[in-house]
């Protein structure tokens, strides 16, 4: 009948209109997805979030600030037998009193670190004083932020943990991320499984001395690293002294002590459970 024909035509028009609207929404969402300078309707910059995802897939890095020492620890990437291990570094020096660890894309880190090193030297030549840790953290975060609001570029796919001593001798620790934010911390972690490490640090952190701070950093990494000391790299920065990398034997010794301590605590828990 004419009525049925009219109904079918209306239904067809609605289907066509729904398909068209769905196609428009998909096109719009892909535009938000690809354009670095365009916000999505719910207030997201997707390219920045993808950069943060690249950080979350990077090797774990941890930093702990003590009373008289700052410790950086990273999960070492396994290298092939013919590769020179010293050329694969996640802990880098910016100046005599400042260094950083990063998680994310190594090539991006190289570009950012080189620019930060030049700024450290330029600052020293200009004002005849070394940079403060906050100044260089703000500078690095400023570069990262600039790459989130310019066309034709993409965000840096790294987060950094920047540590060092201010001219008055105060130890500092800052974190920056791909969005360009920076903040000060007592202890923090970035990279793969960083949430687990941060939760451990929240429970275990105390502002200790050198040996205590080193042990805490190694304990934090052992929460997520399964192969023990073989894939851990530890750097120690003390006031007025150059950056020191712990050798593998020293790391292995501390790892064995930590594991023995954990085993002892486990046995004590079992024993106390049997008593009950």
C-alpha positions as CSV (number, residue, x, y, z in Angstrom):
1,X,0.0,0.0,0.0
2,X,1.0,3.7,-0.3
3,X,1.2,3.9,3.5
4,X,3.7,1.0,3.7
5,X,5.7,2.4,0.8
6,X,5.9,5.8,2.6
7,X,7.0,4.0,5.9
8,X,9.8,2.1,4.1
9,X,11.0,5.3,2.4
10,X,11.1,7.1,5.8
11,X,13.0,4.2,7.3
12,X,15.5,4.2,4.5
13,X,16.1,8.0,4.9
14,X,16.7,7.5,8.6
15,X,19.2,4.8,8.0
16,X,21.0,6.9,5.4
17,X,21.0,9.9,7.8
18,X,22.4,7.7,10.7
19,X,25.1,6.3,8.5
20,X,26.1,9.9,7.4
21,X,26.2,11.2,10.9
22,X,28.2,8.2,12.1
23,X,30.7,8.8,9.2
24,X,31.0,12.5,10.1
25,X,31.6,11.6,13.8
26,X,34.3,9.1,12.8
27,X,35.9,11.7,10.6
28,X,35.8,14.3,13.4
29,X,37.2,11.9,15.9
30,X,40.1,11.0,13.6
31,X,40.8,14.7,13.2
32,X,41.0,15.2,17.0
33,X,43.1,12.1,17.0
34,X,45.7,13.3,14.6
35,X,45.9,17.1,15.1
36,X,48.2,18.2,17.9
37,X,46.7,21.6,18.2
38,X,43.0,20.6,18.3
39,X,41.2,19.6,21.5
40,X,38.6,16.8,21.4
41,X,35.1,17.7,22.6
42,X,35.8,16.3,26.0
43,X,39.0,18.3,26.5
44,X,41.7,15.9,25.5
45,X,44.8,16.3,23.4
46,X,45.2,12.8,22.1
47,X,48.7,13.1,20.8
48,X,49.9,14.2,24.3
49,X,48.1,11.2,25.8
50,X,49.8,8.9,23.2
51,X,53.2,10.4,24.2
52,X,52.4,9.6,27.8
53,X,51.6,6.0,26.7
54,X,55.1,5.8,25.1
55,X,56.5,6.8,28.5
56,X,54.5,4.1,30.2
57,X,56.0,1.5,27.9
58,X,59.6,2.7,28.6
59,X,62.1,1.2,31.0
60,X,61.4,1.9,34.7
61,X,63.4,4.7,36.3
62,X,63.3,5.7,40.0
63,X,64.8,8.6,41.9
64,X,65.1,9.0,45.7
65,X,66.3,12.0,47.6
66,X,68.1,11.5,50.9
67,X,69.7,13.8,53.5
68,X,73.1,14.0,51.9
69,X,72.7,12.0,48.6
70,X,70.4,11.6,45.6
71,X,70.1,8.2,44.0
72,X,68.9,7.4,40.4
73,X,68.1,3.9,39.4
74,X,67.0,2.5,36.0
75,X,66.1,-0.9,34.6
76,X,68.8,-1.6,32.1
77,X,67.8,-2.6,28.6
78,X,69.2,-6.0,27.5
79,X,71.8,-5.5,24.7
80,X,72.9,-8.0,22.0
81,X,76.2,-9.7,22.5
82,X,78.0,-7.5,19.9
83,X,76.7,-4.2,21.1
84,X,78.7,-1.9,23.4
85,X,76.7,-1.6,26.7
86,X,78.1,1.8,27.7
87,X,76.5,3.4,24.6
88,X,73.0,2.6,25.9
89,X,72.4,4.9,28.8
90,X,69.3,6.0,30.6
91,X,71.1,8.1,33.2
92,X,72.8,11.2,31.7
93,X,74.7,14.2,33.0
94,X,73.5,17.8,32.3
95,X,76.1,19.6,34.3
96,X,78.6,18.8,37.1
97,X,75.9,19.1,39.7
98,X,72.8,18.0,37.8
99,X,71.8,14.7,36.0
100,X,68.6,13.0,34.8
101,X,67.1,9.7,34.1
102,X,64.4,9.2,31.5
103,X,61.7,6.8,30.3
104,X,60.4,6.7,26.8
105,X,62.0,7.3,23.4
106,X,65.8,7.4,23.5
107,X,66.2,9.5,20.4
108,X,63.8,12.2,21.8
109,X,65.8,12.2,25.1
110,X,69.0,12.8,23.2
111,X,67.6,15.9,21.5
112,X,66.2,17.3,24.8
113,X,69.3,16.5,26.8
114,X,71.6,18.3,24.2
115,X,69.5,21.4,24.4
116,X,69.5,21.3,28.2
117,X,73.3,21.0,28.3
118,X,73.7,24.0,26.1
119,X,71.3,26.0,28.3
120,X,73.4,25.0,31.4
121,X,76.6,26.3,29.8
122,X,74.9,29.4,28.4
123,X,73.5,30.3,31.8
124,X,76.9,29.8,33.5
125,X,78.5,32.1,30.9
126,X,75.8,34.7,31.3
127,X,75.4,35.0,35.1
128,X,78.7,33.3,36.2
129,X,76.7,30.9,38.4
130,X,75.6,27.3,37.9
131,X,71.9,26.7,37.1
132,X,69.5,25.7,39.8
133,X,67.7,22.4,39.5
134,X,64.3,24.1,39.3
135,X,65.6,26.5,36.5
136,X,66.7,23.6,34.2
137,X,63.6,21.6,35.0
138,X,61.4,24.5,34.0
139,X,63.5,25.0,30.8
140,X,63.1,21.3,29.8
141,X,59.3,21.4,30.7
142,X,59.0,24.6,28.6
143,X,60.5,22.9,25.5
144,X,58.1,19.9,26.0
145,X,55.1,22.2,26.4
146,X,56.0,24.1,23.2
147,X,55.8,20.9,21.2
148,X,52.2,20.4,22.3
149,X,50.7,23.5,20.7
150,X,52.6,24.0,17.4
151,X,51.5,22.6,14.1
152,X,53.8,20.3,12.2
153,X,55.5,18.8,15.3
154,X,54.7,16.1,17.8
155,X,55.2,15.9,21.6
156,X,58.5,14.5,23.1
157,X,57.8,10.9,24.0
158,X,59.7,11.0,27.3
159,X,59.4,11.8,31.0
160,X,62.4,12.9,33.0
161,X,63.6,12.7,36.6
162,X,66.0,15.6,37.1
163,X,68.2,15.6,40.2
164,X,70.9,17.8,41.5
165,X,72.1,20.3,44.1
166,X,71.2,24.0,44.2
167,X,74.1,26.5,44.8
168,X,73.2,26.5,48.5
169,X,73.7,22.7,48.7
170,X,70.0,21.7,48.9
171,X,69.3,18.4,47.1
172,X,66.4,18.6,44.6
173,X,64.3,16.2,42.6
174,X,62.0,17.2,39.8
175,X,59.9,15.3,37.3
176,X,58.7,16.5,33.8
177,X,56.3,14.8,31.4
178,X,55.3,15.2,27.7
179,X,52.6,17.7,28.5
180,X,55.2,20.2,29.8
181,X,54.3,20.1,33.5
182,X,57.0,19.8,36.1
183,X,56.9,19.3,39.9
184,X,59.2,18.6,42.8
185,X,59.3,15.2,44.6
186,X,61.0,13.4,47.5
187,X,60.9,10.2,45.5
188,X,59.3,9.2,42.3
189,X,59.2,6.6,39.5
190,X,58.4,6.8,35.7
191,X,58.1,4.2,33.0
192,X,56.8,0.7,32.9
193,X,55.1,-0.3,36.2
194,X,55.8,3.1,37.7
195,X,52.5,3.0,39.7
196,X,53.6,-0.1,41.6
197,X,57.0,1.4,42.3
198,X,55.5,4.7,43.5
199,X,53.1,2.9,45.8
200,X,56.0,1.1,47.3
201,X,57.9,4.4,47.8
202,X,54.9,6.0,49.4
203,X,54.9,3.3,52.1
204,X,58.7,2.9,52.5
205,X,60.2,6.3,52.0
206,X,62.2,8.0,54.7
207,X,64.8,10.7,54.2
208,X,67.8,8.5,55.1
209,X,71.6,8.7,54.6
210,X,73.6,7.4,51.7
211,X,73.5,3.6,52.2
212,X,69.8,3.7,53.2
213,X,68.8,5.7,50.2
214,X,70.7,3.4,47.8
215,X,69.0,0.4,49.4
216,X,65.6,2.0,49.1
217,X,66.1,2.8,45.4
218,X,67.2,-0.8,44.7
219,X,64.3,-2.2,46.7
220,X,61.9,-0.1,44.7
221,X,63.3,-1.4,41.4
222,X,63.2,-5.0,42.6
223,X,59.4,-4.6,43.0
224,X,59.1,-4.8,39.2
225,X,62.5,-6.2,38.0
226,X,62.6,-10.0,38.1
227,X,66.2,-10.7,37.0
228,X,67.8,-9.1,40.1
229,X,70.9,-6.9,40.0
230,X,71.9,-7.9,36.4
231,X,69.5,-5.4,34.8
232,X,69.7,-2.6,37.3
233,X,71.8,0.5,37.0
234,X,72.4,2.8,40.0
235,X,73.9,6.3,40.0
236,X,74.7,8.3,43.1
237,X,75.1,12.1,43.3
238,X,76.6,13.7,46.4
239,X,77.2,17.4,47.0
240,X,80.4,18.6,45.5
241,X,81.3,15.2,44.0
242,X,80.9,13.9,40.4
243,X,78.2,11.5,39.5
244,X,79.1,7.9,40.5
245,X,77.8,4.8,38.9
246,X,77.8,1.7,41.2
247,X,79.6,-1.3,39.7
248,X,77.8,-4.6,39.2
249,X,79.4,-6.3,42.2
250,X,78.2,-3.6,44.6
251,X,74.7,-3.8,43.2
252,X,74.6,-7.6,43.4
253,X,75.8,-7.4,47.1
254,X,73.0,-5.0,48.0
255,X,70.4,-7.1,46.0
256,X,71.5,-10.2,48.0
257,X,71.2,-8.3,51.3
258,X,67.7,-7.1,50.3
259,X,66.5,-10.6,49.2
260,X,67.9,-12.1,52.4
261,X,66.1,-9.5,54.5
262,X,62.8,-10.3,52.6
263,X,63.3,-14.0,53.2
264,X,63.9,-13.4,56.9
265,X,60.7,-11.3,57.2
266,X,58.8,-14.0,55.3
267,X,60.0,-16.7,57.8
268,X,59.1,-14.5,60.7
269,X,55.6,-14.1,59.4
270,X,55.2,-17.9,58.9
271,X,56.5,-18.5,62.4
272,X,54.2,-15.9,64.0
273,X,51.3,-17.6,62.0
274,X,52.2,-21.0,63.4
275,X,52.3,-19.6,67.0
276,X,48.7,-18.3,66.6
